Amino acid sequence: MCYEIHSIERTMKCTQKIERNENMFLALNEMKKNKFRFALVIGVLMLVSYLVYFLSGLATGLQDMNRESVDKWDSTHVVLTEESDKSLFESSLSTNDLADIDADDVAVLGQLNAIARNDDEKANVSIFGIHNDEFIMPHVTEGKEFSADNEVIAGDALKEDGFAIGDELQVSSSDEVLTIVGFTDKALFSAAPVLYMDIATFHNIKFGEGAEQNDDKINAIVVRSGGETIHVDNDSLELIKTEDFIKNLPGYTEQNITLTFMIYFLFVISAVIVAIFLYVLTVQKISMFGIMKAQGISSGYLARSVVAQTFLLAASGVVIGFMLTIITGVFLPSAVPVSFDYITMAVYGMVLIVVAILGAIFSVMTIIRIDPLEAIGG
Protein backbone atom coordinates (compact mmCIF):
# COMPACT_ATOMS: atom_id res chain seq x y z
CA MET A 1 0.00 0.00 0.00
CA CYS A 2 2.82 2.40 0.92
CA TYR A 3 4.56 1.52 -2.34
CA GLU A 4 1.42 2.38 -4.29
CA ILE A 5 1.08 5.77 -2.52
CA HIS A 6 4.72 6.65 -3.26
CA SER A 7 4.26 5.58 -6.87
CA ILE A 8 1.21 7.84 -7.21
CA GLU A 9 3.13 10.77 -5.68
CA ARG A 10 6.07 10.25 -8.05
CA THR A 11 3.68 10.02 -11.00
CA MET A 12 1.94 13.28 -10.00
CA LYS A 13 5.30 15.07 -9.61
CA CYS A 14 6.48 13.81 -12.99
CA THR A 15 3.20 14.88 -14.59
CA GLN A 16 3.49 18.37 -13.08
CA LYS A 17 7.09 18.65 -14.31
CA ILE A 18 6.09 17.56 -17.83
CA GLU A 19 3.25 20.09 -17.87
CA ARG A 20 5.61 22.90 -16.80
CA ASN A 21 8.07 21.96 -19.54
CA GLU A 22 5.25 21.77 -22.11
CA ASN A 23 3.93 25.18 -21.01
CA MET A 24 7.37 26.71 -21.49
CA PHE A 25 7.79 24.88 -24.82
CA LEU A 26 4.47 26.20 -26.13
CA ALA A 27 5.36 29.74 -25.03
CA LEU A 28 8.82 29.60 -26.64
CA ASN A 29 7.52 27.98 -29.81
CA GLU A 30 4.96 30.72 -30.37
CA MET A 31 7.57 33.42 -29.69
CA LYS A 32 9.88 31.88 -32.31
CA LYS A 33 7.13 31.87 -34.92
CA ASN A 34 6.18 35.50 -34.23
CA LYS A 35 9.60 37.01 -33.52
CA PHE A 36 8.79 40.54 -34.65
CA ARG A 37 5.59 40.87 -32.60
CA PHE A 38 7.17 39.63 -29.42
CA ALA A 39 10.38 41.59 -30.07
CA LEU A 40 8.25 44.74 -30.07
CA VAL A 41 6.81 43.86 -26.66
CA ILE A 42 10.25 43.08 -25.27
CA GLY A 43 11.49 46.39 -26.68
CA VAL A 44 8.70 48.36 -25.03
CA LEU A 45 9.21 46.58 -21.71
CA MET A 46 12.95 47.18 -22.02
CA LEU A 47 12.37 50.92 -22.49
CA VAL A 48 9.95 51.04 -19.54
CA SER A 49 12.39 49.17 -17.28
CA TYR A 50 15.26 51.36 -18.51
CA LEU A 51 13.30 54.47 -17.57
CA VAL A 52 12.34 52.98 -14.18
CA TYR A 53 15.96 52.14 -13.40
CA PHE A 54 17.20 55.54 -14.52
CA LEU A 55 14.56 57.37 -12.47
CA SER A 56 15.43 55.28 -9.42
CA GLY A 57 19.11 56.16 -9.92
CA LEU A 58 18.19 59.83 -10.32
CA ALA A 59 16.09 59.72 -7.15
CA THR A 60 18.96 58.14 -5.20
CA GLY A 61 21.47 60.62 -6.65
CA LEU A 62 19.35 63.63 -5.77
CA GLN A 63 18.80 62.27 -2.26
CA ASP A 64 22.57 61.95 -1.84
CA MET A 65 23.10 65.52 -3.03
CA ASN A 66 20.84 66.76 -0.25
CA ARG A 67 21.94 64.53 2.60
CA GLU A 68 25.56 63.39 2.05
CA SER A 69 27.10 65.68 4.66
CA VAL A 70 24.36 64.85 7.20
CA ASP A 71 24.92 61.11 6.75
CA LYS A 72 28.60 61.83 7.30
CA TRP A 73 27.82 62.99 10.84
CA ASP A 74 26.65 59.49 11.79
CA SER A 75 24.36 61.17 14.31
CA THR A 76 21.09 60.02 15.84
CA HIS A 77 19.43 63.34 16.64
CA VAL A 78 19.59 67.06 15.91
CA VAL A 79 18.48 69.77 18.34
CA LEU A 80 16.83 72.86 16.82
CA THR A 81 14.70 75.64 18.22
CA GLU A 82 11.03 74.73 18.60
CA GLU A 83 9.84 77.64 16.45
CA SER A 84 12.16 76.78 13.54
CA ASP A 85 9.72 74.15 12.20
CA LYS A 86 12.55 71.61 11.91
CA SER A 87 14.50 73.93 9.58
CA LEU A 88 18.23 74.30 10.12
CA PHE A 89 18.21 77.63 8.29
CA GLU A 90 15.59 79.13 10.61
CA SER A 91 17.01 77.75 13.85
CA SER A 92 19.07 79.94 16.17
CA LEU A 93 20.58 78.54 19.38
CA SER A 94 23.25 79.51 21.85
CA THR A 95 26.18 77.42 22.98
CA ASN A 96 24.73 77.92 26.45
CA ASP A 97 21.92 75.55 25.42
CA LEU A 98 24.42 72.69 25.61
CA ALA A 99 23.86 72.69 29.37
CA ASP A 100 20.19 71.74 28.77
CA ILE A 101 21.03 68.63 26.76
CA ASP A 102 21.79 65.42 28.63
CA ALA A 103 23.73 63.31 26.12
CA ASP A 104 27.19 61.76 25.97
CA ASP A 105 28.27 62.98 22.52
CA VAL A 106 27.26 66.42 21.19
CA ALA A 107 28.62 68.82 18.58
CA VAL A 108 27.76 72.41 17.74
CA LEU A 109 26.93 73.47 14.20
CA GLY A 110 26.62 76.84 12.55
CA GLN A 111 25.24 76.91 9.01
CA LEU A 112 25.09 79.53 6.28
CA ASN A 113 24.51 79.50 2.52
CA ALA A 114 26.81 81.64 0.42
CA ILE A 115 28.63 82.06 -2.88
CA ALA A 116 32.38 81.40 -2.82
CA ARG A 117 34.75 82.56 -5.55
CA ASN A 118 38.43 82.40 -6.33
CA ASP A 119 40.19 84.28 -9.12
CA ASP A 120 38.51 82.29 -11.89
CA GLU A 121 35.52 80.35 -10.55
CA LYS A 122 32.54 80.76 -8.27
CA ALA A 123 30.10 78.28 -6.74
CA ASN A 124 27.18 78.05 -4.36
CA VAL A 125 28.36 76.59 -1.07
CA SER A 126 26.99 75.66 2.33
CA ILE A 127 29.17 76.84 5.19
CA PHE A 128 29.47 74.66 8.30
CA GLY A 129 31.00 76.20 11.40
CA ILE A 130 32.23 73.43 13.71
CA HIS A 131 34.79 72.55 16.37
CA ASN A 132 37.61 70.41 15.00
CA ASP A 133 37.68 68.21 18.12
CA GLU A 134 34.01 67.12 17.85
CA PHE A 135 32.63 64.09 16.04
CA ILE A 136 31.17 65.94 13.03
CA MET A 137 34.67 67.00 11.99
CA PRO A 138 35.08 65.43 8.50
CA HIS A 139 37.83 63.03 7.47
CA VAL A 140 40.28 64.79 5.17
CA THR A 141 41.00 62.89 1.95
CA GLU A 142 43.47 65.42 0.53
CA GLY A 143 45.49 68.13 2.24
CA LYS A 144 45.16 68.76 5.99
CA GLU A 145 42.62 69.73 8.65
CA PHE A 146 42.00 73.40 9.40
CA SER A 147 43.98 74.59 12.42
CA ALA A 148 43.70 78.37 12.24
CA ASP A 149 41.15 81.06 11.51
CA ASN A 150 40.03 81.39 7.88
CA GLU A 151 41.27 77.92 6.92
CA VAL A 152 38.62 75.65 5.41
CA ILE A 153 38.10 72.07 4.32
CA ALA A 154 36.07 71.89 1.11
CA GLY A 155 33.80 69.22 -0.30
CA ASP A 156 35.55 67.49 -3.19
CA ALA A 157 32.71 68.51 -5.55
CA LEU A 158 34.44 71.90 -5.66
CA LYS A 159 37.47 70.30 -7.30
CA GLU A 160 35.33 69.62 -10.35
CA ASP A 161 34.47 73.34 -10.42
CA GLY A 162 38.14 74.29 -10.66
CA PHE A 163 38.98 74.90 -6.99
CA ALA A 164 42.23 73.56 -5.51
CA ILE A 165 44.18 73.43 -2.27
CA GLY A 166 45.79 76.79 -1.60
CA ASP A 167 43.05 78.79 -3.32
CA GLU A 168 41.95 81.94 -1.57
CA LEU A 169 38.19 82.36 -1.47
CA GLN A 170 36.01 85.38 -1.07
CA VAL A 171 32.54 84.77 0.32
CA SER A 172 29.46 86.79 -0.57
CA SER A 173 28.40 89.43 2.00
CA SER A 174 31.73 89.16 3.81
CA ASP A 175 35.20 90.70 3.62
CA GLU A 176 36.81 87.53 5.00
CA VAL A 177 39.35 85.73 2.79
CA LEU A 178 39.36 81.95 3.25
CA THR A 179 42.07 79.48 2.26
CA ILE A 180 41.37 75.90 1.19
CA VAL A 181 43.72 73.61 3.11
CA GLY A 182 42.03 70.27 2.46
CA PHE A 183 39.29 68.33 0.74
CA THR A 184 36.82 65.76 2.04
CA ASP A 185 34.56 63.36 0.19
CA LYS A 186 30.76 63.05 0.30
CA ALA A 187 30.21 66.60 1.50
CA LEU A 188 27.05 67.96 -0.13
CA PHE A 189 24.23 69.66 1.73
CA SER A 190 21.06 70.74 -0.09
CA ALA A 191 22.90 70.09 -3.37
CA ALA A 192 25.74 72.49 -2.48
CA PRO A 193 29.35 71.60 -1.59
CA VAL A 194 30.20 72.21 2.05
CA LEU A 195 32.98 74.44 3.39
CA TYR A 196 34.00 73.32 6.90
CA MET A 197 35.64 75.93 9.13
CA ASP A 198 36.09 76.69 12.80
CA ILE A 199 33.20 78.33 14.58
CA ALA A 200 35.05 81.64 15.03
CA THR A 201 35.56 82.03 11.28
CA PHE A 202 31.89 81.18 10.76
CA HIS A 203 30.88 83.99 13.14
CA ASN A 204 33.16 86.46 11.33
CA ILE A 205 31.51 85.61 8.01
CA LYS A 206 27.93 85.63 9.28
CA PHE A 207 28.02 88.60 11.65
CA GLY A 208 30.96 90.66 10.41
CA GLU A 209 31.76 93.41 12.89
CA GLY A 210 29.19 92.00 15.31
CA ALA A 211 30.98 88.64 15.58
CA GLU A 212 32.19 89.23 19.14
CA GLN A 213 28.68 90.02 20.35
CA ASN A 214 27.33 86.87 18.69
CA ASP A 215 30.18 84.44 19.36
CA ASP A 216 27.79 82.03 21.10
CA LYS A 217 25.28 81.81 18.23
CA ILE A 218 24.83 78.50 16.39
CA ASN A 219 22.12 76.86 14.29
CA ALA A 220 21.98 73.37 15.76
CA ILE A 221 23.39 70.90 18.22
CA VAL A 222 24.12 67.49 16.71
CA VAL A 223 23.73 64.50 19.04
CA ARG A 224 25.06 60.97 18.71
CA SER A 225 23.51 58.44 21.06
CA GLY A 226 24.88 55.02 21.84
CA GLY A 227 21.48 53.85 23.04
CA GLU A 228 21.16 55.99 26.12
CA THR A 229 18.10 58.19 26.63
CA ILE A 230 18.57 61.80 25.57
CA HIS A 231 16.97 64.52 27.69
CA VAL A 232 16.42 68.14 26.60
CA ASP A 233 15.52 70.34 29.55
CA ASN A 234 14.40 73.39 27.61
CA ASP A 235 10.92 73.90 26.17
CA SER A 236 12.23 76.21 23.45
CA LEU A 237 14.35 73.40 21.99
CA GLU A 238 13.20 70.42 19.92
CA LEU A 239 14.96 67.06 19.71
CA ILE A 240 14.57 65.62 16.19
CA LYS A 241 15.68 62.29 14.80
CA THR A 242 18.29 62.77 12.11
CA GLU A 243 16.15 61.04 9.47
CA ASP A 244 13.23 63.36 10.24
CA PHE A 245 15.60 66.31 10.04
CA ILE A 246 16.67 65.17 6.55
CA LYS A 247 13.07 64.74 5.40
CA ASN A 248 12.42 68.37 6.32
CA LEU A 249 15.24 69.73 4.19
CA PRO A 250 13.81 72.10 1.53
CA GLY A 251 12.40 70.13 -1.40
CA TYR A 252 13.74 66.76 -0.22
CA THR A 253 10.42 65.01 0.43
CA GLU A 254 8.58 66.66 -2.48
CA GLN A 255 11.31 65.62 -4.88
CA ASN A 256 11.27 62.01 -3.70
CA ILE A 257 7.48 61.78 -3.86
CA THR A 258 7.46 63.12 -7.43
CA LEU A 259 10.04 60.65 -8.73
CA THR A 260 8.50 57.73 -6.84
CA PHE A 261 5.08 58.54 -8.29
CA MET A 262 6.58 58.53 -11.78
CA ILE A 263 8.14 55.11 -11.15
CA TYR A 264 4.85 53.66 -9.85
CA PHE A 265 3.01 55.10 -12.83
CA LEU A 266 5.46 53.30 -15.11
CA PHE A 267 4.55 50.04 -13.38
CA VAL A 268 0.92 50.65 -14.36
CA ILE A 269 1.94 51.49 -17.93
CA SER A 270 3.93 48.26 -18.12
CA ALA A 271 0.92 46.20 -16.99
CA VAL A 272 -1.39 47.94 -19.47
CA ILE A 273 1.00 47.40 -22.39
CA VAL A 274 1.31 43.69 -21.68
CA ALA A 275 -2.43 43.34 -21.09
CA ILE A 276 -3.36 45.00 -24.38
CA PHE A 277 -0.81 43.11 -26.45
CA LEU A 278 -1.62 39.66 -25.05
CA TYR A 279 -5.36 40.30 -25.20
CA VAL A 280 -5.14 41.19 -28.92
CA LEU A 281 -3.09 38.07 -29.59
CA THR A 282 -5.55 35.95 -27.61
CA VAL A 283 -8.54 37.30 -29.55
CA GLN A 284 -6.75 36.51 -32.82
CA LYS A 285 -6.21 32.92 -31.68
CA ILE A 286 -9.66 32.17 -30.26
CA SER A 287 -10.43 29.58 -32.94
CA MET A 288 -7.08 27.87 -32.36
CA PHE A 289 -7.66 27.78 -28.60
CA GLY A 290 -11.15 26.37 -29.31
CA ILE A 291 -9.66 23.52 -31.35
CA MET A 292 -7.09 22.80 -28.63
CA LYS A 293 -9.82 22.71 -25.98
CA ALA A 294 -11.91 20.40 -28.20
CA GLN A 295 -8.92 18.05 -28.31
CA GLY A 296 -8.95 17.83 -24.53
CA ILE A 297 -6.35 20.43 -23.63
CA SER A 298 -7.44 22.14 -20.42
CA SER A 299 -7.99 25.85 -19.92
CA GLY A 300 -5.48 25.71 -17.07
CA TYR A 301 -2.78 24.40 -19.39
CA LEU A 302 -3.41 27.20 -21.91
CA ALA A 303 -3.52 29.80 -19.13
CA ARG A 304 -0.20 28.62 -17.73
CA SER A 305 1.31 28.87 -21.20
CA VAL A 306 0.23 32.51 -21.43
CA VAL A 307 1.70 33.24 -18.00
CA ALA A 308 4.96 31.50 -18.96
CA GLN A 309 5.09 33.55 -22.14
CA THR A 310 4.50 36.76 -20.21
CA PHE A 311 7.25 35.87 -17.75
CA LEU A 312 9.73 35.31 -20.58
CA LEU A 313 8.80 38.60 -22.25
CA ALA A 314 8.98 40.62 -19.02
CA ALA A 315 12.19 38.99 -17.79
CA SER A 316 13.90 39.59 -21.15
CA GLY A 317 12.86 43.26 -21.21
CA VAL A 318 13.89 43.81 -17.58
CA VAL A 319 17.33 42.19 -18.01
CA ILE A 320 18.09 44.12 -21.21
CA GLY A 321 16.89 47.35 -19.59
CA PHE A 322 19.13 46.69 -16.58
CA MET A 323 22.16 46.11 -18.79
CA LEU A 324 21.53 49.28 -20.79
CA THR A 325 21.16 51.28 -17.57
CA ILE A 326 24.51 50.07 -16.24
CA ILE A 327 26.19 50.84 -19.58
CA THR A 328 24.62 54.32 -19.61
CA GLY A 329 25.85 54.95 -16.07
CA VAL A 330 29.46 54.29 -17.14
CA PHE A 331 29.33 57.08 -19.73
CA LEU A 332 27.34 59.66 -17.76
CA PRO A 333 29.32 62.77 -16.73
CA SER A 334 29.81 63.32 -13.01
CA ALA A 335 27.60 66.42 -13.21
CA VAL A 336 24.55 64.17 -13.68
CA PRO A 337 23.26 63.29 -10.17
CA VAL A 338 22.66 59.57 -10.75
CA SER A 339 23.56 56.88 -8.22
CA PHE A 340 22.38 53.31 -8.78
CA ASP A 341 21.24 51.22 -5.83
CA TYR A 342 21.37 47.67 -7.16
CA ILE A 343 19.11 46.27 -4.44
CA THR A 344 16.41 48.81 -5.29
CA MET A 345 16.86 48.10 -8.98
CA ALA A 346 16.47 44.36 -8.39
CA VAL A 347 13.25 44.97 -6.44
CA TYR A 348 11.88 47.22 -9.17
CA GLY A 349 12.80 44.58 -11.77
CA MET A 350 10.83 41.92 -9.91
CA VAL A 351 7.89 44.29 -9.52
CA LEU A 352 7.89 44.94 -13.27
CA ILE A 353 7.77 41.20 -13.95
CA VAL A 354 4.96 40.70 -11.44
CA VAL A 355 2.82 43.55 -12.82
CA ALA A 356 3.38 42.26 -16.36
CA ILE A 357 2.09 38.84 -15.29
CA LEU A 358 -0.89 40.52 -13.62
CA GLY A 359 -1.53 42.27 -16.93
CA ALA A 360 -1.91 38.84 -18.56
CA ILE A 361 -4.96 38.07 -16.40
CA PHE A 362 -7.33 39.51 -19.03
CA SER A 363 -6.00 37.05 -21.59
CA VAL A 364 -6.26 34.17 -19.13
CA MET A 365 -9.89 35.06 -18.36
CA THR A 366 -10.64 35.20 -22.10
CA ILE A 367 -9.12 31.74 -22.62
CA ILE A 368 -11.13 30.28 -19.73
CA ARG A 369 -14.39 31.63 -21.21
CA ILE A 370 -13.77 30.19 -24.71
CA ASP A 371 -16.41 27.70 -25.76
CA PRO A 372 -14.85 25.13 -28.17
CA LEU A 373 -17.97 24.73 -30.32
CA GLU A 374 -18.59 28.47 -30.65
CA ALA A 375 -14.92 29.20 -31.34
CA ILE A 376 -14.69 26.53 -34.08
CA GLY A 377 -18.05 27.44 -35.53
CA GLY A 378 -17.24 31.18 -35.55
C-alpha positions in Angstrom: 0.0 0.0 0.0 2.8 2.4 0.9 4.6 1.5 -2.3 1.4 2.4 -4.3 1.1 5.8 -2.5 4.7 6.6 -3.3 4.3 5.6 -6.9 1.2 7.8 -7.2 3.1 10.8 -5.7 6.1 10.3 -8.1 3.7 10.0 -11.0 1.9 13.3 -10.0 5.3 15.1 -9.6 6.5 13.8 -13.0 3.2 14.9 -14.6 3.5 18.4 -13.1 7.1 18.7 -14.3 6.1 17.6 -17.8 3.2 20.1 -17.9 5.6 22.9 -16.8 8.1 22.0 -19.5 5.2 21.8 -22.1 3.9 25.2 -21.0 7.4 26.7 -21.5 7.8 24.9 -24.8 4.5 26.2 -26.1 5.4 29.7 -25.0 8.8 29.6 -26.6 7.5 28.0 -29.8 5.0 30.7 -30.4 7.6 33.4 -29.7 9.9 31.9 -32.3 7.1 31.9 -34.9 6.2 35.5 -34.2 9.6 37.0 -33.5 8.8 40.5 -34.6 5.6 40.9 -32.6 7.2 39.6 -29.4 10.4 41.6 -30.1 8.3 44.7 -30.1 6.8 43.9 -26.7 10.3 43.1 -25.3 11.5 46.4 -26.7 8.7 48.4 -25.0 9.2 46.6 -21.7 12.9 47.2 -22.0 12.4 50.9 -22.5 9.9 51.0 -19.5 12.4 49.2 -17.3 15.3 51.4 -18.5 13.3 54.5 -17.6 12.3 53.0 -14.2 16.0 52.1 -13.4 17.2 55.5 -14.5 14.6 57.4 -12.5 15.4 55.3 -9.4 19.1 56.2 -9.9 18.2 59.8 -10.3 16.1 59.7 -7.1 19.0 58.1 -5.2 21.5 60.6 -6.6 19.4 63.6 -5.8 18.8 62.3 -2.3 22.6 62.0 -1.8 23.1 65.5 -3.0 20.8 66.8 -0.3 21.9 64.5 2.6 25.6 63.4 2.1 27.1 65.7 4.7 24.4 64.8 7.2 24.9 61.1 6.7 28.6 61.8 7.3 27.8 63.0 10.8 26.7 59.5 11.8 24.4 61.2 14.3 21.1 60.0 15.8 19.4 63.3 16.6 19.6 67.1 15.9 18.5 69.8 18.3 16.8 72.9 16.8 14.7 75.6 18.2 11.0 74.7 18.6 9.8 77.6 16.5 12.2 76.8 13.5 9.7 74.2 12.2 12.5 71.6 11.9 14.5 73.9 9.6 18.2 74.3 10.1 18.2 77.6 8.3 15.6 79.1 10.6 17.0 77.7 13.9 19.1 79.9 16.2 20.6 78.5 19.4 23.3 79.5 21.8 26.2 77.4 23.0 24.7 77.9 26.5 21.9 75.6 25.4 24.4 72.7 25.6 23.9 72.7 29.4 20.2 71.7 28.8 21.0 68.6 26.8 21.8 65.4 28.6 23.7 63.3 26.1 27.2 61.8 26.0 28.3 63.0 22.5 27.3 66.4 21.2 28.6 68.8 18.6 27.8 72.4 17.7 26.9 73.5 14.2 26.6 76.8 12.5 25.2 76.9 9.0 25.1 79.5 6.3 24.5 79.5 2.5 26.8 81.6 0.4 28.6 82.1 -2.9 32.4 81.4 -2.8 34.7 82.6 -5.5 38.4 82.4 -6.3 40.2 84.3 -9.1 38.5 82.3 -11.9 35.5 80.3 -10.5 32.5 80.8 -8.3 30.1 78.3 -6.7 27.2 78.1 -4.4 28.4 76.6 -1.1 27.0 75.7 2.3 29.2 76.8 5.2 29.5 74.7 8.3 31.0 76.2 11.4 32.2 73.4 13.7 34.8 72.6 16.4 37.6 70.4 15.0 37.7 68.2 18.1 34.0 67.1 17.9 32.6 64.1 16.0 31.2 65.9 13.0 34.7 67.0 12.0 35.1 65.4 8.5 37.8 63.0 7.5 40.3 64.8 5.2 41.0 62.9 1.9 43.5 65.4 0.5 45.5 68.1 2.2 45.2 68.8 6.0 42.6 69.7 8.7 42.0 73.4 9.4 44.0 74.6 12.4 43.7 78.4 12.2 41.1 81.1 11.5 40.0 81.4 7.9 41.3 77.9 6.9 38.6 75.7 5.4 38.1 72.1 4.3 36.1 71.9 1.1 33.8 69.2 -0.3 35.5 67.5 -3.2 32.7 68.5 -5.5 34.4 71.9 -5.7 37.5 70.3 -7.3 35.3 69.6 -10.3 34.5 73.3 -10.4 38.1 74.3 -10.7 39.0 74.9 -7.0 42.2 73.6 -5.5 44.2 73.4 -2.3 45.8 76.8 -1.6 43.0 78.8 -3.3 42.0 81.9 -1.6 38.2 82.4 -1.5 36.0 85.4 -1.1 32.5 84.8 0.3 29.5 86.8 -0.6 28.4 89.4 2.0 31.7 89.2 3.8 35.2 90.7 3.6 36.8 87.5 5.0 39.3 85.7 2.8 39.4 82.0 3.2 42.1 79.5 2.3 41.4 75.9 1.2 43.7 73.6 3.1 42.0 70.3 2.5 39.3 68.3 0.7 36.8 65.8 2.0 34.6 63.4 0.2 30.8 63.0 0.3 30.2 66.6 1.5 27.1 68.0 -0.1 24.2 69.7 1.7 21.1 70.7 -0.1 22.9 70.1 -3.4 25.7 72.5 -2.5 29.4 71.6 -1.6 30.2 72.2 2.1 33.0 74.4 3.4 34.0 73.3 6.9 35.6 75.9 9.1 36.1 76.7 12.8 33.2 78.3 14.6 35.1 81.6 15.0 35.6 82.0 11.3 31.9 81.2 10.8 30.9 84.0 13.1 33.2 86.5 11.3 31.5 85.6 8.0 27.9 85.6 9.3 28.0 88.6 11.7 31.0 90.7 10.4 31.8 93.4 12.9 29.2 92.0 15.3 31.0 88.6 15.6 32.2 89.2 19.1 28.7 90.0 20.3 27.3 86.9 18.7 30.2 84.4 19.4 27.8 82.0 21.1 25.3 81.8 18.2 24.8 78.5 16.4 22.1 76.9 14.3 22.0 73.4 15.8 23.4 70.9 18.2 24.1 67.5 16.7 23.7 64.5 19.0 25.1 61.0 18.7 23.5 58.4 21.1 24.9 55.0 21.8 21.5 53.9 23.0 21.2 56.0 26.1 18.1 58.2 26.6 18.6 61.8 25.6 17.0 64.5 27.7 16.4 68.1 26.6 15.5 70.3 29.6 14.4 73.4 27.6 10.9 73.9 26.2 12.2 76.2 23.5 14.4 73.4 22.0 13.2 70.4 19.9 15.0 67.1 19.7 14.6 65.6 16.2 15.7 62.3 14.8 18.3 62.8 12.1 16.2 61.0 9.5 13.2 63.4 10.2 15.6 66.3 10.0 16.7 65.2 6.5 13.1 64.7 5.4 12.4 68.4 6.3 15.2 69.7 4.2 13.8 72.1 1.5 12.4 70.1 -1.4 13.7 66.8 -0.2 10.4 65.0 0.4 8.6 66.7 -2.5 11.3 65.6 -4.9 11.3 62.0 -3.7 7.5 61.8 -3.9 7.5 63.1 -7.4 10.0 60.7 -8.7 8.5 57.7 -6.8 5.1 58.5 -8.3 6.6 58.5 -11.8 8.1 55.1 -11.1 4.9 53.7 -9.8 3.0 55.1 -12.8 5.5 53.3 -15.1 4.5 50.0 -13.4 0.9 50.7 -14.4 1.9 51.5 -17.9 3.9 48.3 -18.1 0.9 46.2 -17.0 -1.4 47.9 -19.5 1.0 47.4 -22.4 1.3 43.7 -21.7 -2.4 43.3 -21.1 -3.4 45.0 -24.4 -0.8 43.1 -26.4 -1.6 39.7 -25.1 -5.4 40.3 -25.2 -5.1 41.2 -28.9 -3.1 38.1 -29.6 -5.6 36.0 -27.6 -8.5 37.3 -29.5 -6.7 36.5 -32.8 -6.2 32.9 -31.7 -9.7 32.2 -30.3 -10.4 29.6 -32.9 -7.1 27.9 -32.4 -7.7 27.8 -28.6 -11.1 26.4 -29.3 -9.7 23.5 -31.3 -7.1 22.8 -28.6 -9.8 22.7 -26.0 -11.9 20.4 -28.2 -8.9 18.1 -28.3 -8.9 17.8 -24.5 -6.3 20.4 -23.6 -7.4 22.1 -20.4 -8.0 25.9 -19.9 -5.5 25.7 -17.1 -2.8 24.4 -19.4 -3.4 27.2 -21.9 -3.5 29.8 -19.1 -0.2 28.6 -17.7 1.3 28.9 -21.2 0.2 32.5 -21.4 1.7 33.2 -18.0 5.0 31.5 -19.0 5.1 33.5 -22.1 4.5 36.8 -20.2 7.2 35.9 -17.7 9.7 35.3 -20.6 8.8 38.6 -22.2 9.0 40.6 -19.0 12.2 39.0 -17.8 13.9 39.6 -21.2 12.9 43.3 -21.2 13.9 43.8 -17.6 17.3 42.2 -18.0 18.1 44.1 -21.2 16.9 47.4 -19.6 19.1 46.7 -16.6 22.2 46.1 -18.8 21.5 49.3 -20.8 21.2 51.3 -17.6 24.5 50.1 -16.2 26.2 50.8 -19.6 24.6 54.3 -19.6 25.9 54.9 -16.1 29.5 54.3 -17.1 29.3 57.1 -19.7 27.3 59.7 -17.8 29.3 62.8 -16.7 29.8 63.3 -13.0 27.6 66.4 -13.2 24.6 64.2 -13.7 23.3 63.3 -10.2 22.7 59.6 -10.8 23.6 56.9 -8.2 22.4 53.3 -8.8 21.2 51.2 -5.8 21.4 47.7 -7.2 19.1 46.3 -4.4 16.4 48.8 -5.3 16.9 48.1 -9.0 16.5 44.4 -8.4 13.3 45.0 -6.4 11.9 47.2 -9.2 12.8 44.6 -11.8 10.8 41.9 -9.9 7.9 44.3 -9.5 7.9 44.9 -13.3 7.8 41.2 -13.9 5.0 40.7 -11.4 2.8 43.6 -12.8 3.4 42.3 -16.4 2.1 38.8 -15.3 -0.9 40.5 -13.6 -1.5 42.3 -16.9 -1.9 38.8 -18.6 -5.0 38.1 -16.4 -7.3 39.5 -19.0 -6.0 37.0 -21.6 -6.3 34.2 -19.1 -9.9 35.1 -18.4 -10.6 35.2 -22.1 -9.1 31.7 -22.6 -11.1 30.3 -19.7 -14.4 31.6 -21.2 -13.8 30.2 -24.7 -16.4 27.7 -25.8 -14.8 25.1 -28.2 -18.0 24.7 -30.3 -18.6 28.5 -30.7 -14.9 29.2 -31.3 -14.7 26.5 -34.1 -18.1 27.4 -35.5 -17.2 31.2 -35.5 
